[in-house]
Structures are given as C-alpha cells and as structure tokens.
C-alpha cells in the first residue's frame, strides 16, 4: 500500500466490489495545489490529517490551521479504535500502524502555541485595507501613510506606529495634500476608529516583533520528516477577517521570499487553507486577482496550496482552475443552490463510466470521497469513489499537559514568546514633535504687561494657564525605555 514518492489516500472499489484499487497523491504533482470539499461532518478534517501525515513522512513541511482543535492530535501517538481497525481491514491497509508526528504549535494570542506575528510594513496597505474593510478613499489614505513612512525612514511595525502616522497626516493634511493628493480628515478619523476596533479584537498581538520567519515553518527533523506547523485558530475564528487576512499574508510572504525551483520531486512546503470561503467572501476584485496570481505562480517555488471548504462554489473559478488535485466528500442537495453546487462539483471531475458523480456525491458516507489526482504527464485521473484510509496519529485534540510537553521541546522555543519593541514611527514622530515644541518655546517673546511665571524645580513653565514640561533650565531629558532584545535558541531541527 505505501509507495515511495506517493501518499496513500485510500482504496476505491468497482460497483460490484470485484476490484480494489489504492488511490495515491503523486508527490511530483503535489505542488499543483488541491481542493478538499464536503459538508460538515463528512470527514474533511480527517482527510486533511491523512494528507498532513503523508507529507510529513515524505519529508515535506506542512502548515495548517486548526479550526476546532482536532488537528493537534497529530502530535500524539494514534490509539486503537474499533472503527479505525475496521476501516483498515475493509480497504486492505496491511501496513497500517500508529505514529507520533513532529508538530510545532502556533497561536496569534500565545495561549496554545508560540506567538506568531508580523509587522504592518510586511503586511502592506492592500491587506490592511481588507482587514479593516476600508473604502476606496480610506485605502488611498493608507497608501499615502505607507509611502510617507517609507520615504521618511519611519518603520510601521505595530498599530501605535500607524496611529501616530495618521495623527501626523491629520495635523499636516494641507501640506501633504499638495504632494500626494487630497487627504480627508474624515477618512483619517474613520481609519483610526477601525484601528481601535482591531485593537479590541486582539490585533495588537499580531502586529509586533519578532516577526515570524518563513524558515521556521519549513523545518525538517533529524530523521528527515517534515514538521507539521499547527496554527490554533479556534479563538482567531471569532474574527474571520483577521484569520483570512493573516493566512493570505503568510501565503504572500512565501511567494515573495522563496526562490524559484521549477517542478521539484516533492514540494518544499504544503499550505492548507481551511475555511477558505472566508478568504473570498466580500473580497474586492483586486484582492481576488492577488490570490489568483499567488496560487498560479507559487507552484514554481515548490509550495502546494490546498483549500478546504464546504462548497466548491466558495472558490472563484479563476482560482478553482489552478487546483489539480480534488477530494470531494458528501454534499447535501436540499435547496436549489445546493443542487447547483453538486452539479458544479460533479462537472469538475474527469468522468468515470461506472457511475454518475452527481448521483454519488449526495450518497457518500462519512470518510468516503470522490478522488481525482494528477498523474502521468499532469492530467487528472478518472474520478474514483474512495474509502479514505485511517490516520496514524490521534484523532481528536491532545490535552493541555501534552501540549505543554510538545511546546517544551519545540525547535523554536523561546524565540517568539516575548515582544521586542524597538524604535519605530511612534517614537520617532514623538521625538520630532517634542523637538519642534522645544524649538518654538524660546522664540515666544514675553509680554511686558504680564508678570512672568517662574519655572518650577522640575523645569516646567506655565504659559496661558497651561503647564508645559521640559522648558525650564533645570529640565532633565526623559529616560528612554530599555528595549529588551528577543531571546534566541538553538533549534534542534534544521531549516531546509
């Protein structure tokens, strides 16, 4: 059953049960992307786990989001279950055995895994506009903010940096408008309000340093297995737009940073995008075009992208056309839209003369799927009705003690767990404002008719009823906050 260079997915049968045929995913075509679809409860998560385990054993690193917590089971040894044993016997899987896979847990909030972060500069104005659902005018303001920051050498790392930049733009809107075009203070204010909402939703956890290094999700173990990076997304899914934008950013970073490798014998990384409909829902055309571009071109960089969703119609046709490997679990067809989805799914497969895809899709059992993968010279195989093999890791989540144990031996332990706040736009703009205030203070001529207010011992002076610190002769410069450098650790695993 297990064959070098291929991932065993399950076994298909002829309608009369006369012939059993093992179904494989050829690693040579695994970077041609794929699609896993099916209604809730039909077995998509287990199929995703089977694929992740297969890639790991083949030495291919995997990144996947854990929506319900079930995928964390890959880090624990599988356990004997009657239904797993029965499935293995039904499909003739004589090589079935239990395994524990190398896993790295990540969490934007730092609760169930290592902190995962990026900076605003790395995310860029396009994705940030998507994140706050910006209007065209607001997106224009954001583009100007990033342009000014880039030209002025003002790093935009976290949300307070962007807030400081927007304040600067609001105060100097007239001067900036003469160079970059009209800037509406109303648009600036609207963006600032949206940023406050992001802060309340926990986005401050995402935008900070140290930023995630792509090489840390592309690790292999000493015995040659690929690490399975599992992003805890149960809490992150409370903000679907943040979830989708973060994964799209990560996909874009892979596209921009990885070198061209052509068509390797196996992928350099496989990226699973669960709940993929969140990426495309209400997305502007420019963002859909960006996704299409990344999916189309990232293949040559050795990255395979697999979208996981309930309905194949959730994925735009331009992106769907790039997905060569298909696994279709059962769909329901109670409404006209659902019936249309069934027909769409059936039409994407290479027909099998033994059955009708449209009829079979609605009758598939749990853990059963229609499978068509690329073979030969890259042509899709004839669709087969397949019983998915049981996974070797544990089905279901691990407990907290097991999670802590995995984190304690992680190759990135202590590398991402503490924030590092270096000087950036916020501090730089604050210093400029203070310097400008100090430069203006001596030029103000005292009114002879008004008594002079003496400076107090702290160096502050009262002008017009306002007490302004730092203008007296005894003023002392404010002690700067010590920045705590990020700790480093020697990873036990080697990056590719």
C-alpha positions as CSV (number, residue, x, y, z in Angstrom):
1,X,0.0,0.0,0.0
2,X,2.7,2.5,1.0
3,X,4.7,3.5,-2.1
4,X,7.8,5.8,-2.2
5,X,7.1,9.1,-3.9
6,X,3.4,8.9,-3.3
7,X,0.9,9.5,-0.5
8,X,-1.6,6.7,0.1
9,X,-5.1,8.2,0.4
10,X,-7.4,5.2,0.4
11,X,-8.9,2.4,-1.7
12,X,-11.5,2.6,-4.3
13,X,-13.8,-0.2,-5.4
14,X,-15.7,-1.2,-8.5
15,X,-19.5,-1.1,-8.1
16,X,-19.6,-4.9,-7.9
17,X,-16.7,-4.9,-5.3
18,X,-14.7,-7.0,-7.8
19,X,-11.6,-4.9,-7.9
20,X,-9.9,-2.8,-5.1
21,X,-7.6,-0.1,-6.3
22,X,-5.3,2.0,-4.0
23,X,-5.5,5.7,-4.6
24,X,-2.4,7.9,-4.3
25,X,-1.3,11.5,-4.5
26,X,1.9,11.7,-6.5
27,X,4.4,14.0,-4.8
28,X,5.7,15.2,-8.2
29,X,2.3,16.9,-8.7
30,X,1.5,17.8,-5.1
31,X,2.6,21.4,-5.7
32,X,-0.1,21.7,-8.4
33,X,-2.4,22.6,-5.5
34,X,-5.7,20.9,-4.4
35,X,-9.2,21.2,-3.1
36,X,-10.9,19.4,-0.2
37,X,-14.6,20.0,0.0
38,X,-17.7,18.5,1.7
39,X,-20.5,19.2,4.1
40,X,-19.9,19.5,7.9
41,X,-19.3,16.1,9.4
42,X,-18.3,14.2,6.2
43,X,-14.7,13.7,7.1
44,X,-12.8,16.7,5.7
45,X,-10.6,17.2,8.9
46,X,-9.6,13.6,9.0
47,X,-8.7,13.7,5.3
48,X,-6.6,16.8,5.9
49,X,-4.8,15.0,8.8
50,X,-4.2,12.0,6.5
51,X,-2.6,14.3,3.9
52,X,-0.5,16.2,6.5
53,X,0.8,12.9,8.0
54,X,1.7,11.7,4.5
55,X,3.5,14.8,3.6
56,X,5.4,14.8,6.9
57,X,6.6,11.2,6.4
58,X,7.7,12.2,2.9
59,X,9.9,15.0,4.4
60,X,7.6,17.8,3.4
61,X,6.9,20.5,6.0
62,X,3.2,21.4,6.4
63,X,1.4,24.5,7.7
64,X,-2.3,24.2,8.6
65,X,-4.9,26.0,10.7
66,X,-6.7,24.1,13.5
67,X,-10.2,25.4,13.5
68,X,-11.7,23.1,16.0
69,X,-8.6,21.9,17.9
70,X,-8.8,18.4,16.4
71,X,-5.7,18.6,14.3
72,X,-3.5,18.9,17.4
73,X,-3.8,15.1,17.6
74,X,-1.0,14.7,15.0
75,X,1.4,15.4,17.9
76,X,0.3,12.3,19.8
77,X,0.6,8.6,19.1
78,X,-2.5,7.1,17.5
79,X,-4.8,4.9,19.6
80,X,-6.5,1.7,18.7
81,X,-10.2,2.2,17.9
82,X,-12.6,-0.4,16.6
83,X,-13.7,1.7,13.7
84,X,-10.2,2.5,12.6
85,X,-9.2,-1.1,12.7
86,X,-12.3,-2.0,10.7
87,X,-11.6,0.7,8.0
88,X,-8.0,-0.5,7.7
89,X,-9.2,-4.1,7.1
90,X,-12.0,-3.0,4.7
91,X,-9.5,-1.3,2.4
92,X,-6.8,-3.9,2.8
93,X,-4.4,-1.5,4.5
94,X,-2.0,-4.1,5.9
95,X,0.8,-1.5,6.6
96,X,-1.4,0.4,9.0
97,X,0.4,1.5,12.1
98,X,0.3,4.3,14.7
99,X,2.7,7.2,14.7
100,X,3.5,10.4,16.6
101,X,4.4,13.3,14.2
102,X,6.7,16.3,14.8
103,X,4.5,19.3,15.4
104,X,5.0,22.9,16.1
105,X,2.1,24.8,17.7
106,X,1.5,28.4,16.9
107,X,-1.1,30.9,18.2
108,X,-1.6,34.5,17.5
109,X,-2.6,35.1,21.1
110,X,0.2,33.0,22.6
111,X,-2.1,30.8,24.5
112,X,-1.9,27.4,22.7
113,X,1.3,27.8,20.9
114,X,4.2,30.1,20.1
115,X,3.3,33.7,19.3
116,X,3.1,34.4,15.6
117,X,3.5,38.0,14.5
118,X,4.1,40.2,11.6
119,X,4.6,43.9,11.1
120,X,2.4,46.4,9.4
121,X,5.1,47.1,6.8
122,X,5.3,43.5,5.9
123,X,1.5,43.2,5.6
124,X,1.2,46.3,3.5
125,X,-1.7,48.7,2.7
126,X,-3.6,46.3,0.5
127,X,-4.1,43.6,3.1
128,X,-4.6,46.1,5.8
129,X,-7.3,47.7,3.8
130,X,-9.0,44.3,3.5
131,X,-8.6,43.8,7.2
132,X,-10.5,47.0,8.2
133,X,-12.9,46.8,5.2
134,X,-11.6,50.2,4.0
135,X,-13.4,52.3,1.4
136,X,-11.5,53.5,-1.7
137,X,-10.8,56.8,0.0
138,X,-9.6,55.2,3.1
139,X,-7.4,52.8,1.1
140,X,-5.9,55.8,-0.6
141,X,-5.0,57.4,2.8
142,X,-3.4,54.2,3.9
143,X,-1.3,54.0,0.8
144,X,-0.1,57.6,1.4
145,X,0.7,56.7,5.0
146,X,2.9,53.8,4.0
147,X,4.5,55.9,1.2
148,X,5.4,58.8,3.7
149,X,6.7,56.3,6.2
150,X,8.9,54.6,3.6
151,X,10.3,57.9,2.3
152,X,10.8,59.3,5.8
153,X,12.5,56.2,7.2
154,X,9.7,55.7,9.7
155,X,9.2,51.9,10.3
156,X,5.5,51.0,10.7
157,X,5.7,48.0,13.0
158,X,2.6,48.0,15.2
159,X,-0.7,49.7,15.5
160,X,0.6,52.6,17.6
161,X,3.0,53.4,14.8
162,X,0.2,53.7,12.3
163,X,-1.9,55.7,14.7
164,X,1.0,58.2,15.2
165,X,1.4,58.4,11.4
166,X,-2.3,59.1,10.9
167,X,-2.2,61.8,13.6
168,X,0.8,63.4,11.8
169,X,-1.1,63.3,8.5
170,X,-4.3,64.8,10.0
171,X,-2.3,67.6,11.5
172,X,-0.5,68.3,8.3
173,X,-3.2,67.4,5.8
174,X,-3.0,70.6,3.8
175,X,0.8,70.3,3.2
176,X,0.6,66.6,2.4
177,X,-2.3,67.0,0.1
178,X,-0.2,69.3,-2.2
179,X,2.2,66.4,-2.9
180,X,0.1,63.2,-2.6
181,X,-3.4,64.4,-3.4
182,X,-6.3,65.4,-1.2
183,X,-6.4,63.8,2.3
184,X,-9.7,64.0,4.1
185,X,-9.5,64.3,7.8
186,X,-12.8,62.4,7.9
187,X,-11.1,59.4,6.2
188,X,-8.2,59.6,8.6
189,X,-10.6,59.6,11.6
190,X,-12.5,56.7,10.2
191,X,-9.3,54.6,9.8
192,X,-8.3,55.5,13.3
193,X,-11.7,54.2,14.6
194,X,-11.3,51.0,12.7
195,X,-7.8,50.5,14.2
196,X,-9.3,50.9,17.7
197,X,-11.8,48.1,16.8
198,X,-8.8,46.0,15.7
199,X,-7.1,46.6,19.0
200,X,-10.2,45.4,20.9
201,X,-10.2,42.2,18.7
202,X,-6.6,41.4,19.6
203,X,-4.8,42.6,16.5
204,X,-2.1,44.2,18.7
205,X,-1.0,40.6,19.3
206,X,-0.4,40.2,15.5
207,X,1.4,43.4,14.7
208,X,4.6,43.4,16.7
209,X,8.1,41.9,16.7
210,X,9.8,39.5,16.4
211,X,8.1,38.7,13.2
212,X,7.6,35.1,12.0
213,X,10.5,33.8,9.9
214,X,9.3,31.7,6.9
215,X,12.1,29.2,7.5
216,X,10.6,28.3,10.9
217,X,7.5,26.8,9.3
218,X,9.7,24.9,6.8
219,X,11.6,22.7,9.2
220,X,12.5,19.1,9.0
221,X,13.6,16.7,11.8
222,X,16.9,14.9,12.1
223,X,15.2,11.7,10.8
224,X,14.0,13.6,7.6
225,X,10.4,14.1,8.4
226,X,8.7,17.4,7.8
227,X,7.4,19.4,10.7
228,X,3.6,20.0,10.9
229,X,3.0,23.6,11.9
230,X,-0.5,23.8,13.5
231,X,-2.0,27.3,14.0
232,X,-4.5,27.4,16.8
233,X,-7.5,29.1,15.1
234,X,-10.4,28.4,17.4
235,X,-10.2,31.8,19.0
236,X,-8.9,33.5,15.9
237,X,-12.0,32.4,14.1
238,X,-14.0,34.8,16.2
239,X,-12.7,37.4,13.9
240,X,-12.9,35.7,10.4
241,X,-11.5,38.7,8.5
242,X,-8.4,38.7,10.7
243,X,-8.0,34.9,10.2
244,X,-8.3,35.1,6.4
245,X,-6.1,38.2,6.1
246,X,-3.3,36.6,8.2
247,X,-3.2,33.4,6.2
248,X,-3.2,35.4,2.9
249,X,-0.3,37.5,4.2
250,X,1.6,34.3,5.1
251,X,0.9,32.9,1.6
252,X,2.1,36.1,0.1
253,X,5.3,36.1,2.1
254,X,6.1,32.6,0.9
255,X,5.5,33.8,-2.6
256,X,7.8,36.8,-2.2
257,X,10.6,35.2,-0.3
258,X,11.1,31.7,-1.7
259,X,13.3,31.2,-4.8
260,X,12.2,29.6,-8.0
261,X,12.7,25.8,-8.0
262,X,10.7,24.7,-11.0
263,X,9.0,21.4,-10.6
264,X,10.7,19.5,-7.7
265,X,10.3,15.8,-6.9
266,X,8.3,16.9,-3.9
267,X,7.1,20.2,-2.5
268,X,9.2,22.4,-0.3
269,X,6.1,23.2,1.8
270,X,2.4,22.4,1.7
271,X,-0.1,25.0,2.9
272,X,-3.6,24.1,4.0
273,X,-6.1,27.0,3.9
274,X,-9.1,25.7,6.0
275,X,-12.4,27.6,5.9
276,X,-11.3,29.0,2.5
277,X,-14.6,30.7,1.9
278,X,-13.6,33.4,4.4
279,X,-10.8,34.5,2.1
280,X,-13.1,35.1,-0.9
281,X,-16.3,36.4,0.8
282,X,-16.9,40.0,0.1
283,X,-13.3,40.4,-1.2
284,X,-12.6,43.2,-3.7
285,X,-11.6,42.3,-7.2
286,X,-8.0,43.4,-6.7
287,X,-7.6,41.0,-3.8
288,X,-9.1,38.1,-5.7
289,X,-6.6,38.9,-8.5
290,X,-3.8,38.9,-6.0
291,X,-4.8,35.4,-4.7
292,X,-5.1,34.1,-8.2
293,X,-1.6,35.4,-9.0
294,X,-0.1,33.9,-5.9
295,X,-1.7,30.5,-6.4
296,X,-0.8,30.4,-10.1
297,X,2.9,31.3,-9.6
298,X,3.8,29.9,-6.2
299,X,3.8,26.4,-7.7
300,X,7.2,27.1,-9.3
301,X,8.5,27.9,-5.8
302,X,7.7,24.4,-4.6
303,X,4.7,25.3,-2.5
304,X,1.4,23.4,-2.7
305,X,-1.7,25.2,-1.6
306,X,-4.8,23.1,-0.6
307,X,-8.1,24.9,0.0
308,X,-10.5,23.3,2.4
309,X,-14.1,24.4,2.4
310,X,-17.7,23.1,2.4
311,X,-18.8,24.1,-1.1
312,X,-16.6,24.2,-4.3
313,X,-18.6,27.3,-5.3
314,X,-16.9,29.1,-2.4
315,X,-13.8,29.3,-4.5
316,X,-13.8,31.7,-7.6
317,X,-13.5,29.9,-11.0
318,X,-10.2,31.7,-11.7
319,X,-8.6,30.1,-8.6
320,X,-10.5,26.8,-8.9
321,X,-8.9,26.2,-12.3
322,X,-5.5,26.1,-10.6
323,X,-6.4,23.3,-8.3
324,X,-5.4,20.0,-9.9
325,X,-5.9,17.5,-7.0
326,X,-9.5,17.1,-5.9
327,X,-11.1,15.3,-2.9
328,X,-14.8,15.7,-2.7
329,X,-16.7,14.5,0.4
330,X,-20.5,14.3,0.5
331,X,-22.7,17.3,-0.3
332,X,-26.3,17.9,0.6
333,X,-28.8,19.0,-2.1
334,X,-31.9,20.2,-0.4
335,X,-32.1,23.7,-1.9
336,X,-31.6,24.9,-5.5
337,X,-28.3,26.5,-4.6
338,X,-27.1,23.2,-3.1
339,X,-28.2,21.3,-6.2
340,X,-26.2,23.7,-8.3
341,X,-23.2,23.2,-6.1
342,X,-23.5,19.4,-6.6
343,X,-23.6,19.8,-10.3
344,X,-20.6,22.2,-10.2
345,X,-18.6,19.7,-8.2
346,X,-19.5,16.8,-10.4
347,X,-18.6,18.7,-13.6
348,X,-15.1,19.4,-12.3
349,X,-14.1,15.7,-12.3
350,X,-12.9,13.5,-15.2
351,X,-16.0,11.3,-15.6
352,X,-16.0,7.6,-14.6
353,X,-18.2,5.4,-16.8
354,X,-19.1,3.2,-13.8
355,X,-21.2,5.9,-12.0
356,X,-22.6,9.4,-12.1
357,X,-20.7,11.9,-10.0
358,X,-23.8,14.0,-9.5
359,X,-25.7,11.0,-8.1
360,X,-22.9,9.7,-5.9
361,X,-21.9,13.0,-4.2
362,X,-25.1,13.1,-2.2
363,X,-24.9,9.5,-1.1
364,X,-21.2,9.3,0.1
365,X,-20.8,8.1,3.7
366,X,-18.6,9.6,6.4
367,X,-15.0,9.1,5.5
368,X,-15.8,8.4,1.8
369,X,-14.9,10.7,-1.0
370,X,-14.6,11.1,-4.8
371,X,-10.9,11.5,-5.6
372,X,-9.1,12.7,-8.7
373,X,-5.4,13.5,-8.6
374,X,-2.9,14.4,-11.2
375,X,-0.9,11.6,-12.8
376,X,1.2,10.7,-15.8
377,X,2.1,14.0,-17.5
378,X,-0.1,16.0,-15.2
379,X,-3.5,15.0,-16.5
380,X,-6.3,14.4,-13.9
381,X,-7.1,10.8,-13.2
382,X,-10.5,9.3,-13.7
383,X,-12.6,10.1,-10.6
384,X,-12.9,7.2,-8.1
385,X,-15.2,6.6,-5.2
386,X,-12.8,6.0,-2.3
387,X,-12.7,5.0,1.3
388,X,-10.2,7.3,3.0
389,X,-7.5,5.5,5.0
390,X,-7.4,6.0,8.8
391,X,-4.8,8.4,10.1
392,X,-1.8,7.2,12.1
393,X,-1.8,10.0,14.6
394,X,-4.5,10.5,17.2
395,X,-8.0,11.5,16.0
396,X,-9.1,14.4,18.2
397,X,-7.3,17.0,20.3
398,X,-4.5,16.5,22.8
399,X,-4.8,17.6,26.4
400,X,-3.1,20.6,27.9
401,X,-0.3,18.6,29.6
402,X,0.5,17.0,26.2
403,X,0.5,20.4,24.5
404,X,2.9,21.8,27.1
405,X,5.2,18.9,26.6
406,X,5.3,19.5,22.9
407,X,6.0,23.2,23.4
408,X,8.8,22.5,25.8
409,X,10.8,20.6,23.2
410,X,9.8,22.8,20.3
411,X,12.7,23.9,18.0
412,X,11.5,27.5,18.2
413,X,11.1,27.5,22.0
414,X,11.9,31.0,23.5
415,X,12.3,32.5,20.0
416,X,8.9,34.1,19.7
417,X,7.4,34.2,23.2
418,X,8.4,37.7,24.2
419,X,7.7,41.0,22.5
420,X,10.5,43.2,21.2
421,X,9.6,46.9,20.9
422,X,12.4,48.7,19.0
423,X,12.3,52.4,18.0
424,X,9.8,52.9,15.2
425,X,7.5,55.5,13.7
426,X,5.7,56.2,17.1
427,X,8.9,57.0,18.9
428,X,10.4,58.9,16.0
429,X,7.4,61.1,15.5
430,X,7.1,61.7,19.2
431,X,10.7,62.9,19.3
432,X,10.1,65.2,16.4
433,X,7.1,66.7,18.0
434,X,9.0,67.3,21.2
435,X,11.9,68.8,19.4
436,X,9.6,71.1,17.4
437,X,7.9,72.3,20.7
438,X,11.3,73.0,22.3
439,X,12.5,74.9,19.2
440,X,9.4,77.1,19.3
441,X,9.4,77.9,23.0
442,X,12.4,80.3,23.1
443,X,11.1,82.3,20.2
444,X,8.0,83.3,22.1
445,X,8.6,86.9,23.4
446,X,7.2,87.7,26.9
447,X,4.5,90.3,27.2
448,X,5.9,93.2,29.3
449,X,2.5,93.9,30.7
450,X,2.2,90.3,32.1
451,X,4.1,89.1,35.1
452,X,6.5,86.2,34.3
453,X,5.8,82.8,35.7
454,X,8.9,81.4,37.3
455,X,9.9,77.9,36.2
456,X,9.4,75.3,38.8
457,X,12.1,72.9,40.1
458,X,11.1,70.3,37.5
459,X,11.8,72.6,34.6
460,X,8.2,73.1,33.6
461,X,6.7,76.5,32.8
462,X,3.2,77.8,32.9
463,X,2.0,79.7,29.8
464,X,-1.5,80.9,29.2
465,X,-2.8,78.6,32.0
466,X,-1.1,75.5,30.6
467,X,1.8,73.8,32.3
468,X,4.3,72.6,29.7
469,X,7.1,70.3,31.0
470,X,10.7,70.4,29.9
471,X,11.2,74.1,29.0
472,X,13.0,75.2,32.2
473,X,16.7,75.5,32.7
474,X,16.7,72.6,35.1
475,X,14.7,70.3,32.8
476,X,16.2,66.8,32.5
477,X,15.8,64.6,29.4
478,X,13.3,61.8,29.8
479,X,15.0,58.5,30.4
480,X,14.5,56.3,27.5
481,X,12.9,52.9,28.0
482,X,15.3,50.0,27.7
483,X,14.4,47.7,24.9
484,X,14.5,44.0,25.7
485,X,16.1,42.1,22.9
486,X,14.4,38.9,21.7
487,X,16.0,35.8,23.1
488,X,17.4,33.2,20.8
489,X,17.5,29.5,21.0
490,X,19.5,26.8,19.1
491,X,16.9,24.8,17.2
492,X,17.3,21.1,17.3
493,X,15.8,20.9,13.9
494,X,17.5,22.1,10.8
495,X,15.7,24.5,8.4
496,X,15.7,23.4,4.8
